[in-house]
Amino acid sequence: MIVRKVILMSGKMFDKNLKKSCAWCIHGRKSDYTDEVFCKKRGVTSSLDCCRKYKYDPLKRTPDSAGIGKDYSPEDFTL
């Protein structure tokens, strides 16, 4: 548990420069059909909105994938 917490704290999940979004707030829930968020505090809002009750929930955000670089060949992955 402690190791996982250290990895999350040191990673980009808690980036201070991350733009606030209702989609990542503990009070909001994303709609299944549109790009809107259902907020307990403000009602239906856009996913780009943010209010002063905003509190970040790292489990709602999916970080960008790193992907595999283009400088690898298929021979690098064979045994």
C-alpha positions in Angstrom: 0.0 0.0 0.0 2.8 2.4 0.9 4.7 1.7 -2.3 1.6 2.4 -4.4 0.9 5.6 -2.6 4.5 6.8 -3.2 4.2 6.0 -7.0 0.9 7.9 -7.3 2.3 10.9 -5.4 5.5 11.1 -7.5 3.7 10.5 -10.8 1.6 12.9 -12.9 -1.7 12.0 -11.2 -1.2 15.0 -8.9 0.2 17.5 -11.3 -0.2 21.0 -9.9 -0.5 22.6 -13.4 -3.4 20.3 -14.3 -6.4 22.3 -15.5 -9.5 22.0 -13.3 -12.4 20.2 -14.8 -15.8 19.1 -13.4 -15.2 15.7 -15.0 -12.4 15.1 -12.4 -14.3 16.5 -9.4 -15.6 14.3 -6.5 -18.9 16.0 -6.8 -19.4 15.4 -10.5 -20.5 12.3 -12.5 -20.0 12.1 -16.3 -23.1 11.5 -18.5 -23.1 8.3 -20.5 -24.6 10.0 -23.6 -23.2 13.5 -23.8 -20.1 15.5 -22.8 -22.0 17.0 -19.8 -21.3 16.4 -16.1 -24.0 15.9 -13.4 -22.8 17.9 -10.4 -24.2 17.6 -6.9 -23.5 21.3 -6.2 -24.4 23.0 -9.5 -26.6 20.6 -11.5 -25.8 19.9 -15.2 -22.6 21.5 -16.3 -20.1 21.3 -19.1 -17.0 19.0 -18.5 -14.8 22.1 -18.9 -16.5 24.1 -16.1 -15.2 24.3 -12.6 -16.6 25.9 -9.4 -15.1 26.8 -6.0 -16.4 23.5 -4.5 -14.0 21.7 -6.9 -12.0 18.8 -5.3 -9.8 16.6 -7.4 -10.5 12.9 -7.5 -7.5 11.1 -9.1 -9.5 7.9 -9.8 -11.8 9.7 -12.3 -8.9 10.8 -14.5 -7.2 8.5 -17.1 -3.7 9.8 -17.7 -2.4 10.1 -21.3 -0.7 6.9 -22.5 3.0 7.0 -23.2 2.9 4.6 -26.1 5.9 3.0 -27.8 8.4 5.1 -29.6 8.9 4.9 -33.3 12.6 4.0 -33.1 11.9 0.3 -32.2 11.8 -2.5 -34.7 9.9 -5.8 -34.5 13.3 -7.6 -33.9 13.6 -5.8 -30.6 10.5 -7.6 -29.3 11.5 -11.2 -30.4 13.4 -13.7 -28.2 
